[in-house]
Amino acid sequence: MNISFYTGSSGMIAQQEGLNIYANNIANINTVGFKAMRPSFAECLYVRYRDTEATTDWETGHGQYVMKTDLMWEEGSFIMSDQPLDFALPNDGFFMVVDRYGDTYLTRDGAFSITFNEDAGVWQLVSAAGEYVLDYDGSRIEVPFEVIIDEDGNETVTTMINYRALEDMIGVFTVPNNWGLDNVDKNRFAVTGRSGEAAAARDYDKVRMALEMSTTDLAGDMVRIIETQRAYQLSAKVVQTSDEFMRIANNLRG
């Protein structure tokens, strides 16, 4: 077995995964509430091929792999918005949404809008991905509208949204361990056994007409991409050289 070939191959695979992660960070630099990721590399197992008095520490490595990928949970910068349905969280909380299959997720993306639910006959609050935003009790939010009461005491529902009431209805949730959340598609996070169950945080603040921007460090990730490309090229050179040696050895034997 040509150990150097597999060592170089494992390095190429690990560095390719790193490139994908950094590229994904850069691609989401303008994604609201996006949390950047960082890969952690580790060495594969070492094997001792000789164990004599003269070579007791002769061990051979087998390359590297991506041990884990961490989410960077620092708070992103806020930008003020002209949209009254935009919300940001100045804390470590999350909004909770539910998809059409009934699965719930957490998100930091507060770019909300409203949609008319024909089945229920009401207007409801939805996320940028079209999923229903939940209140503190885990129920879909029915958008409240301003009510005008005339001199005779008659109530008339207007088309103006009661934003103060709506803000109070939007649920904010926390988990015991943010690092245990699974990063899924559409800028959402799934609760796992490592993260613990999500709980309502009624005392957490919300900022209306503001959005939290991505935590991507563009300059830093560009540097990391260059470093990772160099490491990938080095691993590729190891594979190429190993293949050349095998070819020469086979020619000599043939």
ROTI-70871 format. One line per 3 residues: number of its first residue (from 1); for each residue x, y, z of C-alpha. Coordinates in pm, 1 decimal, padded with zeros to 6 digits. Example, Ala and Ser with C-alpha at 12.3 -4.5 7.8 and 13.67 -1.06 7.14 Angstrom:
<rs>
1> 01230.0,-00450.0,00780.0 | 01367.0,-00106.0,00714.0
</rs>
This chain:
<rs>
1> 00000.0,00000.0,00000.0 | 00136.9,00344.1,-00092.2 | 00083.9,00535.8,00233.3
4> 00189.3,00871.8,00089.9 | -00079.1,00849.3,-00179.6 | -00359.0,00807.9,00075.1
7> -00206.9,01068.4,00305.4 | -00209.1,01324.6,00026.4 | -00559.9,01223.1,-00076.2
10> -00696.9,01271.6,00273.4 | -00535.8,01615.2,00284.0 | -00698.4,01712.1,-00047.0
13> -01041.6,01597.8,00074.2 | -01008.1,01787.4,00403.9 | -00887.1,02107.5,00236.9
16> -01167.6,02086.2,-00020.0 | -01419.8,02072.6,00263.7 | -01251.5,02376.4,00416.4
19> -01272.8,02564.8,00086.4 | -01642.9,02483.9,00060.9 | -01707.3,02621.7,00410.4
22> -01517.3,02947.0,00354.6 | -01678.2,02993.6,00012.1 | -02021.6,02943.1,00168.4
25> -01941.0,03212.1,00426.1 | -01847.0,03459.4,00154.8 | -02152.2,03371.2,-00054.1
28> -02373.1,03459.5,00245.4 | -02204.7,03788.0,00334.0 | -02532.4,03973.3,00266.8
31> -02764.2,03708.3,00415.3 | -02962.9,03845.2,00710.3 | -02885.3,03669.2,01038.2
34> -02628.5,03434.6,00881.8 | -02370.6,03283.8,01118.7 | -02031.0,03211.4,00968.4
37> -01868.3,02869.6,01010.5 | -01514.0,02761.7,01086.4 | -01373.5,02411.9,01018.8
40> -01142.1,02242.8,01266.2 | -00884.7,02003.2,01121.3 | -00732.7,01704.5,01299.8
43> -00468.1,01445.3,01219.6 | -00569.1,01092.1,01128.7 | -00445.6,00799.7,01337.8
46> -00073.9,00724.8,01350.8 | 00045.5,00366.7,01295.3 | 00365.1,00218.7,01435.8
49> 00519.9,-00000.7,01165.5 | 00840.5,-00089.3,01353.8 | 00886.0,-00146.3,01722.1
52> 01247.2,-00218.0,01808.5 | 01488.9,-00069.2,02059.8 | 01632.1,00153.4,01788.3
55> 01298.0,00269.8,01647.0 | 01048.9,00279.9,01933.7 | 00902.2,00609.2,01815.0
58> 00875.8,00527.8,01443.6 | 00515.0,00619.1,01362.6 | 00353.0,00703.1,01030.6
61> 00061.3,00940.7,00991.3 | -00228.1,00910.3,00751.4 | -00315.4,01269.9,00669.5
64> -00592.2,01487.5,00811.8 | -00969.1,01529.5,00820.8 | -01228.5,01789.1,00920.0
67> -01301.5,01700.5,01281.2 | -01588.7,01947.7,01328.0 | -01740.5,02268.2,01195.2
70> -01821.9,02539.0,01447.5 | -02075.1,02818.9,01408.8 | -01949.5,03163.2,01503.9
73> -02215.0,03292.6,01741.4 | -02099.5,03650.3,01788.0 | -02367.7,03909.5,01720.8
76> -02367.4,04061.1,01373.0 | -02388.9,04432.9,01307.1 | -02733.6,04592.0,01286.3
79> -02864.0,04803.6,00999.9 | -03174.0,05018.6,01023.4 | -03449.7,04930.7,00780.5
82> -03747.4,05114.2,00630.5 | -03959.2,04799.5,00654.4 | -04188.2,04792.7,00961.7
85> -04194.6,04410.4,00961.7 | -03816.6,04377.6,01000.2 | -03691.2,04266.2,01341.2
88> -03350.7,04206.8,01500.4 | -03250.7,04043.9,01828.1 | -02987.8,04226.5,02041.3
91> -02924.3,03907.9,02240.6 | -02859.0,03536.0,02191.9 | -03222.8,03452.1,02120.7
94> -03390.0,03310.6,01810.1 | -03716.4,03341.2,01624.0 | -03903.2,03013.8,01576.7
97> -04065.3,02913.6,01247.2 | -04261.8,02611.3,01128.9 | -04254.0,02470.9,00775.3
100> -04535.1,02311.2,00577.5 | -04447.0,01968.5,00718.7 | -04491.8,02085.8,01077.1
103> -04119.6,02084.6,01161.4 | -03998.9,02377.3,01372.4 | -03667.3,02557.0,01337.0
106> -03482.5,02850.3,01491.2 | -03351.0,03146.9,01294.2 | -03193.3,03488.5,01345.6
109> -03340.6,03619.0,01019.9 | -03607.2,03871.5,01113.3 | -03700.1,03989.9,00762.4
112> -04069.7,03908.0,00796.5 | -04374.3,03965.9,00580.0 | -04742.9,03873.5,00591.7
115> -04945.5,03630.0,00385.4 | -05313.2,03544.7,00365.4 | -05396.1,03193.2,00485.8
118> -05699.8,03094.5,00280.2 | -05772.7,02787.1,00493.6 | -05789.1,02988.8,00816.4
121> -05914.7,03307.5,00651.3 | -05660.8,03526.3,00834.2 | -05339.8,03714.1,00765.8
124> -05034.9,03549.6,00925.2 | -04670.7,03643.7,00976.8 | -04412.7,03452.6,00771.0
127> -04035.5,03446.0,00740.1 | -03830.5,03531.2,00431.8 | -03848.0,03161.9,00335.9
130> -04229.0,03165.7,00357.7 | -04250.9,02970.3,00683.9 | -04491.8,03071.1,00959.2
133> -04343.7,03264.7,01251.4 | -04451.3,03137.2,01594.5 | -04548.5,03316.6,01913.1
136> -04425.2,03234.2,02263.5 | -04672.3,02946.5,02289.3 | -04559.6,02790.1,01963.1
139> -04867.2,02896.6,01763.6 | -04885.0,03074.1,01429.9 | -04919.1,03450.7,01460.8
142> -05239.1,03606.1,01334.0 | -05154.3,03961.6,01230.1 | -05345.2,04216.6,01442.9
145> -05496.3,04520.9,01272.0 | -05585.3,04860.8,01410.8 | -05943.8,04900.5,01530.6
148> -06135.1,05229.5,01515.5 | -06425.1,05286.6,01753.4 | -06675.0,05553.2,01650.2
151> -06891.1,05769.5,01874.7 | -07160.0,05502.5,01889.2 | -06913.6,05242.3,02010.1
154> -06902.5,05052.0,01681.5 | -06571.1,04886.6,01599.6 | -06418.1,04898.5,01252.0
157> -06111.3,04692.5,01164.7 | -05873.5,04890.7,00942.7 | -05607.0,04771.9,00701.0
160> -05333.0,04922.9,00920.1 | -05126.2,04667.2,01109.5 | -05098.8,04713.0,01485.0
163> -04720.3,04688.1,01494.2 | -04686.3,04728.4,01870.1 | -04922.6,04439.0,01934.6
166> -04750.9,04232.6,01665.9 | -04408.7,04293.4,01817.3 | -04532.9,04167.1,02153.5
169> -04668.2,03851.8,01989.7 | -04347.5,03745.7,01811.0 | -04180.1,03474.9,02015.9
172> -03813.2,03473.8,02114.2 | -03653.6,03145.2,02217.9 | -03321.9,03027.5,02361.7
175> -03144.8,02693.7,02396.8 | -02898.4,02591.0,02669.8 | -02616.6,02529.5,02419.2
178> -02607.1,02719.8,02089.4 | -02307.5,02517.0,01969.4 | -02520.1,02203.2,01976.5
181> -02762.5,02332.9,01711.5 | -02755.7,02179.2,01364.6 | -02714.4,02425.2,01077.0
184> -02972.8,02338.3,00811.0 | -03077.9,02501.2,00485.6 | -03264.9,02832.3,00445.2
187> -03058.4,02998.7,00718.5 | -03220.7,02790.4,00995.4 | -03104.1,02585.7,01292.1
190> -03249.2,02259.2,01419.7 | -03270.2,02171.6,01787.3 | -03076.6,01857.0,01885.7
193> -03005.4,01660.8,02198.2 | -02673.6,01846.6,02227.5 | -02838.8,02188.3,02218.2
196> -03123.8,02111.8,02456.7 | -03486.5,02205.5,02407.7 | -03585.6,02556.7,02302.6
199> -03758.3,02764.4,02570.5 | -03950.1,03090.8,02542.9 | -03755.3,03398.3,02658.8
202> -04031.4,03651.7,02723.1 | -03796.0,03907.6,02876.8 | -03571.1,03928.8,02567.6
205> -03584.1,04251.0,02366.4 | -03663.6,04288.2,01996.3 | -03566.5,04579.7,01773.8
208> -03821.2,04669.7,01505.5 | -03719.0,04816.0,01169.1 | -03369.3,04672.4,01204.7
211> -03189.1,04365.0,01070.1 | -02884.6,04172.4,01190.8 | -02629.3,04124.0,00916.0
214> -02405.9,03825.5,00847.6 | -02109.6,03754.2,01076.2 | -01888.2,03667.9,00777.7
217> -01541.7,03821.7,00802.0 | -01473.4,03884.2,00433.5 | -01104.2,03973.6,00467.6
220> -01038.2,03688.6,00708.9 | -01214.9,03429.6,00495.7 | -01030.2,03544.9,00183.7
223> -00700.1,03490.0,00365.2 | -00818.4,03147.1,00482.4 | -00916.7,03052.8,00127.8
226> -00567.8,03139.1,00003.5 | -00408.0,02938.9,00284.8 | -00637.9,02642.9,00219.7
229> -00567.1,02654.2,-00154.2 | -00194.1,02638.1,-00082.2 | -00245.4,02339.8,00147.6
232> -00462.0,02173.4,-00116.2 | -00191.7,02224.3,-00380.4 | 00070.1,02075.8,-00147.1
235> -00145.6,01768.5,-00084.3 | -00206.2,01735.6,-00459.4 | 00170.1,01747.3,-00516.9
238> 00214.6,01464.1,-00265.3 | -00040.6,01255.7,-00455.8 | 00125.5,01336.6,-00789.6
241> 00474.3,01251.7,-00662.6 | 00351.4,00930.7,-00503.4 | 00187.2,00828.7,-00829.6
244> 00511.2,00897.3,-01017.3 | 00706.4,00676.6,-00777.4 | 00454.2,00396.7,-00819.5
247> 00474.8,00427.0,-01196.2 | 00856.9,00411.1,-01188.0 | 00849.6,00112.8,-00953.8
250> 00603.1,-00073.8,-01176.1 | 00815.5,-00003.4,-01484.9 | 01127.4,-00134.0,-01311.2
253> 00946.0,-00448.9,-01207.7 | 00785.9,-00499.9,-01548.3
</rs>
